[in-house]
Amino acid sequence: MKSLILMGYMGCGKSALGVQIARKTSLPFIDLDQYIESEEKKTISSIFNEQGEIYFRKKERLYMQQLLLTKSNHVISLGGGTPCYFDNIDFLNRQEESFTVFLKTSPKELTQRLYAQKDLRPVIAHLESEEKLEEYIAKHLFERMPFYQKANKTITTDHKTIDSLVDEILGLLT
């Protein structure tokens, strides 16, 4: 089995699905943001605040490459912006032993999932209403869509259960 790379906007289900797929395939699950925090011994927020986004994006690329250039396969959940920087999406798609999946979720669905937990997500904590959050998400999705659409496969997640999405994704890998 190839490494499975899950990408999409925050709240689309990358981590929740990744954990379940890893269990079913017996592959290790790696959340790239958690991996970066572990390697850097700092939170993503601290890295952004102390070293800036460019430093973070360089480290993100370095750690992503390290994971993909090892001989073992993984289920990897990328950060929402990972495919959009440098040539990351093209690098991912050039890896013969990996398969990229874009978890496409509508702004309305993302807003419903994220609004209740927005205080736990520094990037959106300042948005005061569901309308403002949906606007913010729609703008980012519009900017990121050309990168996300380069994934090997796109799966729409709206109104689907985790179990049905896991089955759908596993069906792509056989």
Backbone as numpy.savetxt, mean C-alpha at the origin, in Angstrom:
# Nx Ny Nz CAx CAy CAz Cx Cy Cz
5.36 -19.88 -5.75 4.53 -18.69 -5.75 5.40 -17.45 -5.75
4.96 -16.43 -6.47 5.68 -15.15 -6.54 5.40 -14.32 -5.29
6.21 -13.28 -5.11 5.89 -12.29 -4.09 4.66 -11.53 -4.56
3.77 -11.25 -3.64 2.57 -10.49 -3.95 2.75 -9.09 -3.37
2.60 -8.09 -4.22 2.77 -6.69 -3.81 1.41 -6.02 -3.88
0.91 -5.57 -2.72 -0.39 -4.90 -2.65 -0.18 -3.40 -2.59
-0.91 -2.68 -3.44 -0.78 -1.22 -3.46 -2.16 -0.58 -3.55
-2.22 0.66 -3.11 -3.45 1.43 -3.16 -3.43 2.49 -2.09
-4.48 3.27 -2.05 -4.57 4.39 -1.12 -4.75 3.89 0.31
-4.38 4.71 1.29 -4.57 4.30 2.68 -6.03 3.97 2.90
-6.26 2.89 3.65 -7.62 2.47 3.95 -8.21 1.50 2.94
-7.46 1.17 1.89 -8.01 0.28 0.85 -7.96 -1.19 1.27
-7.21 -1.50 2.33 -7.18 -2.88 2.83 -5.89 -3.62 2.60
-4.83 -2.93 2.24 -3.55 -3.59 1.94 -3.07 -4.46 3.09
-3.05 -3.91 4.29 -2.53 -4.66 5.43 -3.48 -5.78 5.86
-4.76 -5.47 5.95 -5.74 -6.49 6.36 -5.72 -7.67 5.39
-5.72 -7.38 4.10 -5.69 -8.45 3.10 -4.35 -9.16 3.10
-3.27 -8.39 3.24 -1.94 -8.98 3.22 -1.75 -10.01 4.31
-2.22 -9.70 5.51 -2.11 -10.63 6.64 -2.86 -11.93 6.33
-4.08 -11.80 5.81 -4.89 -12.99 5.51 -4.29 -13.83 4.38
-3.79 -13.15 3.35 -3.18 -13.88 2.22 -1.92 -14.58 2.69
-1.14 -13.92 3.53 0.09 -14.53 4.05 -0.24 -15.80 4.84
-1.30 -15.74 5.64 -1.71 -16.93 6.40 -2.07 -18.08 5.48
-2.82 -17.78 4.43 -3.29 -18.83 3.53 -2.18 -19.40 2.64
-1.15 -18.60 2.38 -0.07 -19.04 1.48 1.18 -19.47 2.23
1.21 -19.23 3.53 2.39 -19.48 4.37 3.59 -18.64 3.96
3.34 -17.53 3.28 4.42 -16.59 2.97 4.49 -15.56 4.10
5.68 -15.02 4.36 5.76 -13.96 5.38 5.07 -12.69 4.89
4.40 -11.98 5.80 3.78 -10.70 5.49 4.68 -9.57 5.96
4.87 -8.58 5.09 5.66 -7.41 5.46 4.89 -6.16 5.05
4.64 -5.32 6.04 4.09 -3.99 5.80 5.31 -3.09 5.62
5.48 -2.52 4.43 6.70 -1.76 4.14 6.91 -0.61 5.12
5.85 0.09 5.49 6.02 1.19 6.45 6.53 0.67 7.80
5.98 -0.44 8.28 6.45 -1.01 9.56 7.89 -1.49 9.43
8.23 -2.04 8.28 9.59 -2.50 8.03 10.57 -1.31 8.08
10.19 -0.21 7.45 11.03 1.00 7.46 11.20 1.49 8.89
10.11 1.54 9.65 10.19 1.98 11.05 11.12 1.09 11.85
11.05 -0.19 11.62 11.90 -1.14 12.33 13.37 -0.93 11.97
13.65 -0.76 10.70 15.03 -0.58 10.25 15.61 0.77 10.67
14.78 1.81 10.61 15.24 3.17 10.94 15.13 3.46 12.44
14.40 2.61 13.16 14.16 2.79 14.59 13.50 4.14 14.89
12.57 4.52 13.99 11.80 5.75 14.12 10.46 5.55 13.43
9.47 6.31 13.86 8.18 6.26 13.17 8.30 6.99 11.83
7.36 6.68 10.94 7.33 7.37 9.65 7.16 8.87 9.87
6.28 9.24 10.81 6.07 10.66 11.12 7.36 11.33 11.56
8.14 10.66 12.42 9.42 11.23 12.88 10.39 11.39 11.73
10.44 10.39 10.86 11.35 10.47 9.71 10.98 11.68 8.86
9.68 11.84 8.57 9.22 12.98 7.78 9.58 14.29 8.47
9.32 14.37 9.78 9.55 15.61 10.52 11.03 15.94 10.66
11.87 14.91 10.88 13.29 15.15 11.15 14.15 15.19 9.89
13.90 14.32 8.94 14.74 14.26 7.75 14.04 14.70 6.46
12.72 14.76 6.48 11.98 15.23 5.31 11.54 14.09 4.40
10.65 14.46 3.47 10.05 13.45 2.61 11.06 12.85 1.63
11.97 13.62 1.10 12.94 13.08 0.14 13.77 11.98 0.78
14.26 12.22 2.00 15.01 11.20 2.74 14.16 9.95 2.90
12.89 10.15 3.33 11.99 9.01 3.52 11.82 8.23 2.22
11.56 8.92 1.12 11.31 8.24 -0.15 12.54 7.46 -0.61
13.72 7.97 -0.35 14.95 7.24 -0.70 15.07 5.97 0.14
14.79 6.08 1.42 14.85 4.91 2.31 13.77 3.90 1.93
12.59 4.40 1.61 11.50 3.53 1.20 11.92 2.70 -0.02
12.55 3.34 -0.99 13.01 2.63 -2.20 14.08 1.61 -1.83
15.04 2.01 -1.00 16.13 1.12 -0.59 15.58 -0.14 0.07
14.68 0.02 1.03 14.15 -1.14 1.75 13.24 -1.99 0.86
12.50 -1.36 -0.03 11.67 -2.11 -0.97 12.56 -2.98 -1.87
13.63 -2.39 -2.36 14.57 -3.15 -3.20 15.19 -4.30 -2.42
15.61 -4.04 -1.19 16.20 -5.09 -0.38 15.25 -6.27 -0.25
13.99 -5.98 0.03 13.01 -7.06 0.20 12.81 -7.84 -1.09
12.73 -7.16 -2.21 12.43 -7.82 -3.47 13.64 -8.51 -4.09
14.83 -8.11 -3.71 16.01 -8.72 -4.30 16.54 -9.90 -3.48
15.85 -10.22 -2.38 16.21 -11.43 -1.64 15.66 -12.62 -2.42
16.10 -13.78 -2.10 15.65 -14.98 -2.82 14.32 -15.52 -2.33
13.81 -14.98 -1.23 12.54 -15.51 -0.71 11.38 -14.61 -1.13
10.19 -15.19 -1.18 9.00 -14.46 -1.56 8.22 -14.02 -0.34
7.44 -12.95 -0.49 6.69 -12.34 0.59 5.34 -11.87 0.08
4.48 -11.53 1.01 3.30 -10.71 0.73 3.68 -9.35 1.30
3.72 -8.33 0.44 4.18 -7.01 0.86 3.07 -5.98 0.64
2.79 -5.22 1.69 1.86 -4.10 1.63 2.71 -2.83 1.51
2.55 -2.12 0.41 3.31 -0.88 0.21 2.63 0.28 0.91
3.38 1.34 1.14 2.77 2.58 1.58 1.94 3.13 0.42
0.94 3.94 0.72 0.06 4.46 -0.33 0.79 5.20 -1.43
1.87 5.90 -1.09 2.60 6.69 -2.09 3.76 5.97 -2.74
4.13 4.80 -2.23 5.33 4.11 -2.72 5.39 3.96 -4.23
4.33 3.52 -4.91 4.44 3.32 -6.36 4.62 4.61 -7.15
4.39 5.76 -6.50 4.34 7.04 -7.20 5.66 7.80 -7.21
6.69 7.27 -6.62 7.96 7.98 -6.54 9.05 7.25 -7.31
10.02 8.04 -7.77 11.11 7.51 -8.59 10.50 6.66 -9.71
11.08 5.52 -9.98 10.49 4.59 -10.96 10.00 3.35 -10.23
9.51 3.54 -9.00 9.14 2.40 -8.15 8.17 1.44 -8.81
7.11 1.94 -9.45 6.14 1.02 -10.03 6.77 0.23 -11.18
7.63 0.86 -11.95 8.29 0.15 -13.05 9.28 -0.87 -12.49
9.99 -0.50 -11.44 10.90 -1.45 -10.78 10.13 -2.67 -10.29
9.00 -2.42 -9.63 8.19 -3.53 -9.11 7.74 -4.46 -10.23
7.29 -3.87 -11.32 6.78 -4.67 -12.43 7.88 -5.40 -13.21
9.11 -4.96 -13.07 10.23 -5.65 -13.73 10.68 -6.89 -12.97
10.25 -7.03 -11.72 10.67 -8.17 -10.91 9.90 -9.41 -11.37
10.61 -10.36 -11.93 9.95 -11.56 -12.45 9.28 -12.38 -11.36
9.78 -12.29 -10.15 9.24 -13.09 -9.06 8.23 -12.32 -8.21
7.63 -11.27 -8.78 6.61 -10.56 -8.02 5.42 -10.22 -8.91
4.28 -10.02 -8.25 3.02 -9.73 -8.93 2.37 -8.57 -8.19
2.08 -7.48 -8.90 1.52 -6.29 -8.27 0.00 -6.24 -8.44
-0.69 -5.88 -7.35 -2.14 -5.76 -7.37 -2.52 -4.40 -6.78
-3.29 -3.64 -7.56 -3.83 -2.36 -7.11 -5.21 -2.62 -6.53
-5.39 -2.26 -5.27 -6.67 -2.39 -4.59 -7.44 -1.08 -4.78
-8.27 -1.06 -5.80 -8.99 0.15 -6.19 -10.23 0.32 -5.32
-10.28 1.45 -4.64 -11.37 1.75 -3.72 -11.84 3.17 -4.00
-13.14 3.37 -4.04 -13.69 4.69 -4.37 -13.43 5.68 -3.23
-13.37 6.98 -3.57 -13.21 8.00 -2.52 -14.30 7.92 -1.45
-15.53 7.64 -1.85 -16.64 7.54 -0.89 -16.40 6.40 0.10
-16.00 5.24 -0.42 -15.72 4.08 0.45 -14.53 4.37 1.36
-13.48 4.95 0.81 -12.30 5.29 1.62 -12.67 6.28 2.73
-13.50 7.24 2.40 -13.94 8.22 3.40 -14.67 7.51 4.54
-15.57 6.59 4.19 -16.31 5.85 5.22 -15.37 5.05 6.10
-14.34 4.45 5.50 -13.40 3.64 6.28 -12.47 4.48 7.13
-12.06 5.65 6.62 -11.01 6.43 7.27 -11.50 7.51 8.24
-12.69 8.02 8.05 -13.11 9.17 8.85 -13.07 8.89 10.35
-13.55 7.74 10.75 -13.60 7.41 12.19 -12.21 7.27 12.80
-11.22 6.94 11.97 -9.87 6.76 12.50 -8.90 7.84 12.02
-9.43 8.95 11.54 -8.56 9.98 10.96 -7.54 10.54 11.96
-7.89 10.55 13.25 -6.96 11.08 14.25 -5.72 10.19 14.40
-5.81 8.95 13.98 -4.68 8.03 14.05 -3.78 8.15 12.80
-4.21 8.93 11.84 -3.47 9.08 10.58 -3.11 10.55 10.40
-1.87 10.91 10.73 -1.47 12.32 10.74 -1.74 13.07 9.43
-1.67 12.39 8.32 -1.84 13.05 7.02 -3.26 13.61 6.86
-4.25 12.98 7.49 -5.64 13.42 7.31 -6.29 13.94 8.60
-5.54 13.96 9.68 -6.11 14.34 10.99 -6.68 15.76 10.99
-6.15 16.63 10.16 -6.59 18.03 10.15 -7.91 18.26 9.41
-8.40 17.26 8.71 -9.62 17.44 7.92 -10.85 17.32 8.82
-11.68 18.38 8.83 -12.74 18.50 9.83 -14.06 17.85 9.48
-14.26 17.50 8.22 -15.56 16.92 7.85 -15.35 15.78 6.86
-16.37 14.96 6.73 -16.31 13.86 5.76 -16.19 14.42 4.34
-16.84 15.54 4.07 -16.77 16.15 2.74 -15.34 16.58 2.41
-14.68 17.21 3.38 -13.28 17.64 3.17 -12.37 16.43 2.97
-12.61 15.38 3.74 -11.80 14.17 3.61 -12.01 13.54 2.23
-13.25 13.45 1.80 -13.52 12.85 0.49 -12.88 13.66 -0.64
-12.92 14.98 -0.53 -12.26 15.86 -1.51 -10.75 15.59 -1.55
-10.16 15.52 -0.37 -8.73 15.28 -0.23 -8.34 13.94 -0.86
-9.11 12.90 -0.55 -8.84 11.56 -1.09 -8.99 11.56 -2.61
-10.06 12.17 -3.11 -10.31 12.20 -4.56 -9.16 12.88 -5.30
-8.65 13.96 -4.73 -7.52 14.67 -5.35 -6.28 13.78 -5.40
-5.96 13.14 -4.28 -4.79 12.26 -4.25 -4.94 11.06 -5.17
-6.12 10.46 -5.19 -6.34 9.32 -6.09 -6.16 9.74 -7.54
-6.66 10.91 -7.89 -6.51 11.41 -9.26 -5.02 11.53 -9.62
-4.21 12.06 -8.68 -2.77 12.23 -8.92 -2.04 10.90 -8.98
-2.47 9.94 -8.18 -1.77 8.66 -8.08 -2.23 7.61 -9.08
-3.40 7.80 -9.66 -3.99 6.79 -10.53 -3.08 6.35 -11.68
-2.35 7.24 -12.35 -1.48 6.76 -13.43 -0.43 5.74 -12.96
-0.01 5.85 -11.72 0.96 4.91 -11.16 0.27 3.61 -10.75
-0.82 3.75 -10.00 -1.55 2.58 -9.54 -2.02 1.71 -10.71
-2.43 2.35 -11.79 -2.98 1.61 -12.93 -1.92 0.78 -13.67
-0.66 0.97 -13.34 0.40 0.17 -13.95 0.57 -1.19 -13.26
-0.18 -1.42 -12.20 -0.10 -2.72 -11.50 -0.45 -3.83 -12.47
0.06 -5.02 -12.19 -0.26 -6.18 -13.02 -1.76 -6.45 -13.08
-2.45 -6.19 -11.97 -3.89 -6.45 -11.90 -4.53 -5.42 -10.98
-5.78 -5.05 -11.31 -6.56 -4.14 -10.48 -7.77 -4.90 -9.94
-7.99 -4.76 -8.65 -9.15 -5.38 -7.99 -9.95 -4.25 -7.34
-11.24 -4.20 -7.61 -12.11 -3.22 -6.96 -12.55 -3.79 -5.61
-12.40 -2.99 -4.56 -12.66 -3.49 -3.20 -14.00 -3.05 -2.63
-14.65 -2.06 -3.25 -15.89 -1.52 -2.69 -16.92 -2.63 -2.44
-17.50 -2.61 -1.25 -18.61 -3.49 -0.86 -18.26 -4.98 -0.92
-16.99 -5.31 -0.79 -16.58 -6.72 -0.78 -16.00 -7.05 0.59
-16.16 -8.30 1.00 -15.60 -8.74 2.28 -14.12 -9.06 2.11
-13.43 -9.09 3.23 -12.01 -9.47 3.20 -11.87 -10.87 2.63
-12.72 -11.80 3.07 -12.63 -13.18 2.59 -12.81 -13.27 1.08
-13.79 -12.54 0.53 -14.01 -12.62 -0.92 -12.84 -11.99 -1.68
-12.28 -10.91 -1.13 -11.11 -10.28 -1.78 -9.89 -11.19 -1.72
-9.69 -11.85 -0.59 -8.57 -12.79 -0.47 -8.70 -13.87 -1.53
-9.89 -14.44 -1.66 -10.12 -15.49 -2.67 -9.88 -14.96 -4.07
-10.33 -13.74 -4.34 -10.16 -13.14 -5.66 -8.68 -12.95 -5.99
-7.93 -12.47 -5.02 -6.50 -12.23 -5.23 -5.75 -13.55 -5.37
-6.07 -14.52 -4.53 -5.41 -15.83 -4.63 -5.71 -16.49 -5.98
-6.90 -16.24 -6.51 -7.25 -16.76 -7.82 -6.37 -16.20 -8.93
-5.85 -15.01 -8.74 -4.95 -14.41 -9.73 -3.58 -15.08 -9.75
-3.22 -15.66 -8.62 -1.86 -16.17 -8.46 -1.72 -17.63 -8.91
-2.82 -18.29 -9.23 -2.74 -19.70 -9.62 -2.77 -19.88 -11.12
